[in-house]
Amino acid sequence: MSPMSPLVANARQPAQRAPISGIITAVNYGRDREGLIPLWAGEGDLPTPRFISEAAAAALIGGETFYTHQRGIPELRQALADYYGRHFPGTYDPDTFFITGSGMQAIQISIALTAGDGDEILIPSPSWPNAAGAAIIAGAKPVTVPFDEEGGVFNLNMDRLAAAVTPRTKALFLNSPANPTGWTASHDKLVEVLAFARQHGLWIIADEIYSRFYWLDGPRAPSFLDIADPEDRILYVNTFSKNWAMTGWRMGWIHAPLPLKQTLENLIQYSTSGVAQFMQRAGTVALNDGEWFVEHTIARARRGRQVVSDALAGHNRITYAPPDGAFYAFLKVDGLASSQAASFSLIDDAGVGTAPGTAFGAEGEGFVRICFARSEESLSVAMERILQILR
Ligand SMILES: Cc1ncc(COP(=O)(O)O)c(C=O)c1O
């Protein structure tokens, strides 16, 4: 290993400790390979629909290039309140929505509000690594709580969660439906988790970004919005990335209790000072006129899930249960010594980009994650190629 540069050695400890993303390592390894089918990232193969892009373009050309509202333009926050009114119980005040520069930044701001130096944040794992990374950068300690796993089915063990609580625990990051496992909290599980958080005085950072990608009965996954009181310490983080194919836009939001309005406005002011107004015009149009596209995207992912299930049926080296939610297959490969090596070899030998299970924590060793939010045709080819290697 090359010696550490004094520049790195003099960086703040949390910055030094920020881990390299295992997903990005795979992407960097295989980026621009000809003919590669990219199933490594959490995004589909459809570009943002034109009517959304046109709203941004028109606003940009029309001169909406000035500083704007820190918390988000009123039209977008109203559109979010309306969207929530259509999909969740109750009515929503536009002042409880805060526009952020991505779901990732919504998480970062939520952590800034809840935990800092030496504080602990519980994260059921395997989990999307970025919440832990953001906790580390904030000086906090991510405490992973392993899911139970049997036959590819994951379960959140409440005893294990309770055992992980210490006097320094400030928050629980709960992602349901979950990336990468597909675990999705039932209504009853959410009731248990909320009682647990109330008992220990914890914040919940509720990452329900995949709630519309739900494969059991019902139009969406169970949400804390179904059961929580307005004064519960819950910060809902969300994003335009997945529902409206806007991963590259970097725009998301937080839904939070009204009394936090000024605190969140300040946290936004001292991070990005707000999201570009022309982008917010696109977000407004997406929410108000984009339901057909969300439904189209969900239907495609549902078919993708089926393609993966069909392809894996009868392969006894791979343990896999179709996920209850989100759009990932998390495959446990019997006898796999290194997920990372497997993911590199799938890039080299199969021409398919996957994310190594270890990108999602030590519990992910032996697993490989693929994203199935894409065309059935390309997914079928990818599965054929993957199985040829893993066989
Ligand atoms: C669980 C989860 N939360 C949040 C995000 C953040 O999405 P973005 O930063 O693209 O808005 C992702 C992206 O993959 C995710 O998987």
The ligand as an SDF file (V2000), in Angstrom:
LIG
                    3D

 16 16  0  0  0  0  0  0  0  0999 V2000
  -32.6760    3.1630    0.1160 C   0  0  0  0  0  0  0  0  0  0  0  0
  -32.2800    4.3620   -0.6460 C   0  0  0  0  0  0  0  0  0  0  0  0
  -32.4670    5.5600   -0.0920 N   0  0  0  0  0  0  0  0  0  0  0  0
  -32.1380    6.6830   -0.7250 C   0  0  0  0  0  0  0  0  0  0  0  0
  -31.5860    6.6550   -1.9850 C   0  0  0  0  0  0  0  0  0  0  0  0
  -31.1900    7.9710   -2.5820 C   0  0  0  0  0  0  0  0  0  0  0  0
  -31.5360    8.2500   -3.8370 O   0  0  0  0  0  0  0  0  0  0  0  0
  -31.0690    9.6130   -4.5510 P   0  0  0  0  0  0  0  0  0  0  0  0
  -29.8860   10.1330   -3.8230 O   0  0  0  0  0  0  0  0  0  0  0  0
  -30.7880    9.2290   -5.9460 O   0  0  0  0  0  0  0  0  0  0  0  0
  -32.2040   10.5420   -4.4440 O   0  0  0  0  0  0  0  0  0  0  0  0
  -31.3490    5.4130   -2.6020 C   0  0  0  0  0  0  0  0  0  0  0  0
  -30.7270    5.3250   -3.9280 C   0  0  0  0  0  0  0  0  0  0  0  0
  -30.3910    4.2910   -4.4220 O   0  0  0  0  0  0  0  0  0  0  0  0
  -31.7150    4.2430   -1.9250 C   0  0  0  0  0  0  0  0  0  0  0  0
  -31.5560    3.0310   -2.4550 O   0  0  0  0  0  0  0  0  0  0  0  0
  1  2  1  0
  2  3  1  0
  2 15  2  0
  3  4  2  0
  4  5  1  0
  5  6  1  0
  5 12  2  0
  6  7  1  0
  7  8  1  0
  8  9  2  0
  8 10  1  0
  8 11  1  0
 12 13  1  0
 12 15  1  0
 13 14  2  0
 15 16  1  0
M  END
$$$$
